[in-house]
Amino acid sequence: MEIRVMGSDQRSIRCARVSFGKDHKVDPSRDKKLLRYLFKHRHASPFEHNIIAFSANKKDWLDLISKIDNPTVQLYHSGGYLWINLRNAINSLEHLPDKVKEKVKEAFPATWNIVEREGNIGDEELERLPYTTDKVFLEEKIETSSGWIGLVDKLELGTEMDYYTFIVECPLFVARQWHRHRFGSYNEVSRRYTAYDIKFYVPPILRKQAKSNKQASIDEPVEEKLQRKFLKDIRRIIEDSYSLYEEMTSCEVAKELARGILPQFMKTRYYWTVPRIALDNFITLRTHEGAQKEIREFAQAIVEMVGYRGTDKRNRL
């Protein structure tokens, strides 16, 4: 049986700590305590960014599904492999083949031991547990006009379910378009938690509205005089809103309320783990000439990093 893994104990921590904008920090002692906290308090989404693939035929796949009573567990079969993320693996652990469980224990030793003990493990024993880390923070990074995208990791076996993890930093309005693509996992900076590293995007030019497309723009700037005025007003409003935000939070207004004053030009950052078939769908839709220029640049950057295979064409819709 061939078994391949994408991720590590640290991958779950990175995807949890992005909520505070501090996913670049590594501290195994604190990280293992956070893993225990995530498991005991059912913060499940960070575990979804770890992927396990093992060779299996469709009968193996259906047999495994038939044994699992949990209706939320998702397993996919593609290209002679069964694909499952770590969250789903944890929820179906007793049914996985022994060799797969051994690989999970090897790849995610701290997570495995915490799960095996139902989270009931003391600090001293936790400290002694092995802890796996990512080889690099990013494999590749491409800047765009409104932010950047980095490839964290990939697991490619030549199937429609090959998996990729990216970090994206972009304006809020781009992120909300991006999150319409729901076949994948997201973990994002939370302004409920942190005021760390707040940044804003100011477009280099203000494009005109397209006459033939109600939601699109054309690569033609508005009149120069208006351009200068509006960009000046945008910068002033951003500065004023951020100053009000800082004043409110300094006077103990909850960040979850104060963040409401910050404009959509504010940047956010998130981890995105996505299978190839959904990634290709994103590329098809977001490289189209009718897509917004800012998100189109991100889609083109993805093509530069990992290519486009056209697997999305297998879907009718």
C-alpha positions as CSV (number, residue, x, y, z in Angstrom):
1,M,0.0,0.0,0.0
2,E,1.4,3.4,-1.0
3,I,0.7,6.1,1.5
4,R,1.5,9.8,1.0
5,V,1.0,12.7,3.4
6,M,0.9,16.5,3.0
7,G,1.4,18.4,6.2
8,S,2.7,18.1,9.8
9,D,1.8,18.8,13.4
10,Q,2.9,22.3,12.8
11,R,0.6,22.7,9.7
12,S,-2.5,22.6,12.0
13,I,-0.8,25.1,14.3
14,R,0.0,27.5,11.5
15,C,-3.6,27.4,10.2
16,A,-4.8,28.0,13.8
17,R,-2.4,30.8,14.6
18,V,-3.2,32.7,11.4
19,S,-6.2,33.9,13.3
20,F,-3.8,36.1,15.3
21,G,-1.6,36.8,12.3
22,K,1.3,34.9,14.0
23,D,1.5,31.7,11.9
24,H,5.2,32.2,11.2
25,K,6.2,31.5,14.9
26,V,7.4,28.1,15.9
27,D,7.5,27.0,19.6
28,P,7.0,23.3,20.0
29,S,6.1,23.5,23.7
30,R,3.4,26.1,23.1
31,D,2.4,24.5,19.8
32,K,1.6,21.1,21.4
33,K,-0.4,22.8,24.1
34,L,-2.4,24.6,21.4
35,L,-2.9,21.2,19.6
36,R,-4.4,19.8,22.8
37,Y,-6.6,22.9,23.1
38,L,-7.8,22.7,19.5
39,F,-8.7,19.0,19.9
40,K,-10.4,19.3,23.3
41,H,-12.4,22.4,22.3
42,R,-13.4,21.0,18.9
43,H,-11.7,23.7,16.8
44,A,-11.5,21.3,13.8
45,S,-10.8,23.4,10.7
46,P,-7.0,23.7,11.2
47,F,-6.6,20.0,10.9
48,E,-8.2,20.0,7.4
49,H,-5.0,21.5,5.9
50,N,-3.3,18.1,6.3
51,I,-3.9,15.5,3.6
52,I,-3.5,11.7,3.5
53,A,-3.7,9.7,0.3
54,F,-3.4,5.9,0.1
55,S,-3.7,3.4,-2.7
56,A,-7.1,1.8,-2.8
57,N,-9.7,0.7,-5.4
58,K,-13.3,1.8,-5.5
59,K,-14.4,-1.3,-3.6
60,D,-12.0,-0.5,-0.8
61,W,-13.4,3.0,-0.8
62,L,-17.1,1.9,-0.6
63,D,-16.3,-0.7,2.0
64,L,-14.7,1.9,4.2
65,I,-17.5,4.4,3.7
66,S,-20.0,1.6,4.7
67,K,-18.3,1.1,8.0
68,I,-18.4,4.8,9.0
69,D,-21.6,6.0,10.7
70,N,-20.5,9.6,11.0
71,P,-22.4,11.5,8.2
72,T,-19.9,14.4,8.3
73,V,-16.8,12.3,7.3
74,Q,-15.8,12.9,3.7
75,L,-13.5,10.5,1.7
76,Y,-12.7,10.8,-2.0
77,H,-11.5,8.3,-4.5
78,S,-9.5,9.4,-7.5
79,G,-6.7,7.9,-9.6
80,G,-6.4,4.8,-7.6
81,Y,-6.1,6.6,-4.3
82,L,-8.4,7.3,-1.4
83,W,-8.0,10.9,-0.2
84,I,-8.9,12.2,3.3
85,N,-7.9,15.2,5.4
86,L,-6.7,14.8,8.9
87,R,-9.9,16.1,10.5
88,N,-11.9,13.3,8.7
89,A,-9.1,10.8,9.5
90,I,-9.5,11.6,13.2
91,N,-13.3,11.2,13.0
92,S,-12.9,7.7,11.3
93,L,-9.6,6.6,12.9
94,E,-10.9,3.2,14.1
95,H,-11.9,2.2,10.6
96,L,-8.7,3.2,8.7
97,P,-6.3,0.4,7.6
98,D,-3.6,-0.3,10.1
99,K,-0.8,0.8,7.8
100,V,-2.6,4.2,7.3
101,K,-2.9,4.6,11.0
102,E,0.8,3.9,11.4
103,K,1.6,6.6,8.8
104,V,-0.7,9.1,10.5
105,K,1.1,8.4,13.8
106,E,4.5,8.9,12.1
107,A,3.5,12.1,10.3
108,F,1.5,13.7,13.1
109,P,3.0,12.2,16.3
110,A,1.8,15.0,18.7
111,T,-1.6,15.1,17.2
112,W,-1.9,11.3,17.3
113,N,-1.0,11.0,21.0
114,I,-3.4,13.8,21.9
115,V,-6.3,12.2,20.0
116,E,-5.5,8.7,21.3
117,R,-5.8,10.1,24.9
118,E,-8.9,12.1,24.1
119,G,-6.9,15.2,25.0
120,N,-6.3,14.1,28.5
121,I,-2.5,14.4,28.6
122,G,-0.5,16.5,31.1
123,D,2.0,19.2,30.3
124,E,5.0,17.1,31.2
125,E,4.0,14.2,29.0
126,L,3.0,16.6,26.3
127,E,6.5,18.1,26.4
128,R,8.1,14.8,25.7
129,L,6.0,14.1,22.6
130,P,7.8,14.3,19.2
131,Y,6.5,17.2,17.1
132,T,6.8,17.4,13.3
133,T,7.3,20.7,11.5
134,D,7.0,22.0,7.9
135,K,10.3,21.9,5.9
136,V,9.8,25.5,4.8
137,F,7.3,28.3,5.4
138,L,6.7,28.9,1.7
139,E,7.9,27.0,-1.4
140,E,7.2,29.9,-3.7
141,K,5.7,33.4,-3.5
142,I,4.3,35.7,-6.2
143,E,3.4,39.4,-5.6
144,T,0.3,40.9,-7.3
145,S,-0.8,44.5,-7.5
146,S,-3.1,44.1,-4.5
147,G,-1.2,41.5,-2.4
148,W,0.6,38.2,-2.7
149,I,0.1,34.4,-2.8
150,G,2.5,31.8,-1.6
151,L,2.5,28.0,-2.2
152,V,2.9,26.3,1.2
153,D,2.8,22.6,0.0
154,K,1.4,20.2,-2.5
155,L,0.6,16.5,-2.9
156,E,0.6,15.6,-6.5
157,L,-0.2,12.0,-7.6
158,G,-1.6,12.8,-11.1
159,T,-5.2,12.7,-10.0
160,E,-8.2,15.2,-9.9
161,M,-7.8,15.2,-6.1
162,D,-4.2,16.3,-5.9
163,Y,-4.0,18.8,-3.1
164,Y,-2.4,22.2,-2.6
165,T,-2.1,24.7,0.3
166,F,-1.6,28.4,-0.3
167,I,-1.3,31.5,1.8
168,V,-3.1,34.5,0.3
169,E,-2.9,38.1,1.4
170,C,-5.4,40.3,-0.4
171,P,-8.1,43.0,0.1
172,L,-11.3,42.0,1.8
173,F,-13.4,42.4,-1.3
174,V,-11.1,39.9,-3.2
175,A,-11.2,37.4,-0.3
176,R,-15.0,37.5,-0.2
177,Q,-15.1,36.6,-4.0
178,W,-12.5,33.9,-3.3
179,H,-14.5,32.3,-0.5
180,R,-17.4,31.7,-2.9
181,H,-15.2,28.7,-4.0
182,R,-16.3,26.4,-1.2
183,F,-14.7,23.1,-2.2
184,G,-11.6,23.6,0.0
185,S,-10.6,24.7,3.5
186,Y,-9.9,28.2,4.8
187,N,-8.4,29.6,7.9
188,E,-8.1,33.4,8.1
189,V,-6.8,36.3,10.2
190,S,-9.6,37.2,12.7
191,R,-9.9,40.9,13.6
192,R,-11.9,39.7,16.6
193,Y,-8.6,38.6,18.0
194,T,-5.9,40.8,16.7
195,A,-5.0,44.3,15.5
196,Y,-1.6,42.9,14.4
197,D,-0.2,44.1,11.0
198,I,-3.3,45.9,9.6
199,K,-2.6,47.0,6.1
200,F,-4.6,48.5,3.3
201,Y,-4.7,48.3,-0.5
202,V,-5.0,51.5,-2.5
203,P,-5.4,50.8,-6.2
204,P,-2.8,52.4,-8.5
205,I,-5.6,53.6,-10.8
206,L,-9.4,53.9,-10.6
207,R,-10.7,51.9,-13.5
208,K,-13.9,52.7,-15.3
209,Q,-17.1,50.6,-15.1
210,A,-17.6,48.3,-18.1
211,K,-20.7,49.3,-20.1
212,S,-21.4,45.7,-21.3
213,N,-20.9,44.0,-17.9
214,K,-22.6,45.3,-14.8
215,Q,-20.1,43.7,-12.4
216,A,-16.8,44.3,-14.3
217,S,-14.4,47.1,-15.1
218,I,-12.3,48.1,-18.1
219,D,-8.5,48.9,-18.1
220,E,-9.2,52.6,-18.6
221,P,-8.8,55.1,-15.8
222,V,-11.3,57.8,-14.9
223,E,-10.4,61.4,-15.8
224,E,-7.1,62.4,-14.3
225,K,-8.6,65.2,-12.2
226,L,-11.1,62.9,-10.7
227,Q,-8.4,60.2,-10.2
228,R,-6.3,62.5,-8.1
229,K,-9.3,63.7,-6.0
230,F,-10.8,60.2,-5.4
231,L,-7.5,58.6,-4.5
232,K,-6.7,61.4,-2.1
233,D,-10.2,60.9,-0.5
234,I,-9.7,57.1,-0.3
235,R,-6.4,57.6,1.5
236,R,-8.0,60.1,3.9
237,I,-11.0,57.9,4.7
238,I,-8.6,54.9,5.3
239,E,-6.5,57.0,7.7
240,D,-9.5,58.4,9.5
241,S,-11.2,55.0,9.9
242,Y,-8.0,53.4,11.1
243,S,-7.5,56.3,13.6
244,L,-11.0,55.8,14.9
245,Y,-10.4,52.0,15.2
246,E,-7.3,52.6,17.2
247,E,-9.0,55.1,19.4
248,M,-11.9,52.8,20.1
249,T,-9.8,49.8,20.9
250,S,-7.5,51.9,23.2
251,C,-10.7,52.8,25.1
252,E,-11.6,49.1,25.5
253,V,-14.2,48.8,22.7
254,A,-14.2,45.2,21.7
255,K,-12.2,44.5,18.5
256,E,-15.1,42.5,17.2
257,L,-17.2,45.7,17.0
258,A,-14.4,48.2,16.3
259,R,-13.4,46.3,13.2
260,G,-16.7,47.3,11.6
261,I,-15.3,50.8,10.8
262,L,-12.4,49.4,8.8
263,P,-13.0,49.6,5.0
264,Q,-13.0,46.8,2.4
265,F,-9.6,48.1,1.2
266,M,-8.2,46.4,4.4
267,K,-6.1,43.4,3.6
268,T,-6.7,40.0,5.1
269,R,-4.6,36.8,5.0
270,Y,-5.7,33.2,5.0
271,Y,-4.6,29.6,4.3
272,W,-6.4,27.8,1.5
273,T,-6.2,24.0,1.0
274,V,-7.9,22.9,-2.2
275,P,-8.0,19.8,-4.4
276,R,-7.0,20.1,-8.1
277,I,-10.5,19.8,-9.5
278,A,-11.6,22.8,-7.4
279,L,-8.4,24.6,-8.1
280,D,-8.9,24.2,-11.8
281,N,-12.5,25.5,-11.5
282,F,-11.1,28.6,-9.7
283,I,-8.6,29.2,-12.4
284,T,-11.2,28.8,-15.2
285,L,-13.6,31.3,-13.6
286,R,-11.1,33.8,-12.2
287,T,-8.8,34.1,-15.3
288,H,-11.9,34.9,-17.4
289,E,-11.8,38.4,-18.8
290,G,-15.0,39.2,-16.8
291,A,-13.3,38.5,-13.5
292,Q,-12.1,41.4,-11.4
293,K,-8.6,42.4,-12.3
294,E,-7.2,41.9,-8.7
295,I,-8.4,38.3,-8.4
296,R,-7.5,37.6,-12.0
297,E,-3.9,38.4,-11.1
298,F,-4.0,35.9,-8.3
299,A,-5.5,33.2,-10.6
300,Q,-2.7,33.8,-13.1
301,A,-0.1,33.6,-10.3
302,I,-1.5,30.1,-9.4
303,V,-1.1,29.0,-13.0
304,E,2.5,30.1,-12.9
305,M,3.1,28.1,-9.7
306,V,1.2,24.8,-10.2
307,G,-0.3,25.0,-13.7
308,Y,-3.8,24.3,-15.0
309,R,-4.9,20.8,-15.9
310,G,-8.6,21.2,-17.0
311,T,-9.9,18.7,-14.5
312,D,-12.9,21.0,-13.8
313,K,-14.2,20.2,-17.3
314,R,-15.4,16.8,-15.9
315,N,-18.1,18.7,-14.1
316,R,-21.3,19.6,-16.0
317,L,-21.8,22.5,-13.6
